[in-house]
Every structure is written in structure tokens, then in C-alpha cells.
Amino acid sequence: MSRLKRLKNIDGLIENLQTIISQSQCSLSEIELNLLNEAIAKLMMLRSKKGLTDKQYQIEISDILELIYNFLTK
């Protein structure tokens, strides 16, 4: 996958997570908010990394998806 496509996907996911936080702020527990903020922080770090192989990218994304999964199942 090209770097530009990766950046576009990461930016879209960051934007969606921030929208969830801003629209649901009153109904989110502290744990849920922490999970989303941690996912956003990892996405921002991933965005700044250069030269990742597809395998390294998949590993990073799987960690982020685990945080989002935990948010959805709490």
C-alpha cells in the first residue's frame, strides 16, 4: 500500500475517533475515553513513521484495532 493511501486512511480514522469523542463526551466512561485517546495517539505516531514494511504496518494497526475493539465491547 502506498504511503499516501496509508496516511489518508490513518487521517480518516483519527477524524472518526475524534468525532466519536466530541459527540459522545457525556456518555463515555473514563475507560472508554482513555481507549479512544490511546488509539488516536498511536495513530498519530504511526502517521509520522516512515519506511514501514507492510508487515510492520499490519502489526501497528492490529494494536490500534485491539484498542478500538476493547472500546466497542466495554
C-alpha positions, 0 to 999 in steps of 0.5 A, a space after each residue: 500500500 502506498 504511503 499516501 493511501 496509508 496516511 489518508 486512511 490513518 487521517 480518516 480514522 483519527 477524524 472518526 475517533 475524534 468525532 466519536 469523542 466530541 459527540 459522545 463526551 457525556 456518555 463515555 466512561 473514563 475507560 472508554 475515553 482513555 481507549 479512544 485517546 490511546 488509539 488516536 495517539 498511536 495513530 498519530 505516531 504511526 502517521 509520522 513513521 516512515 519506511 514501514 514494511 507492510 508487515 510492520 504496518 499490519 502489526 501497528 494497526 492490529 494494536 490500534 484495532 485491539 484498542 478500538 475493539 476493547 472500546 466497542 465491547 466495554 
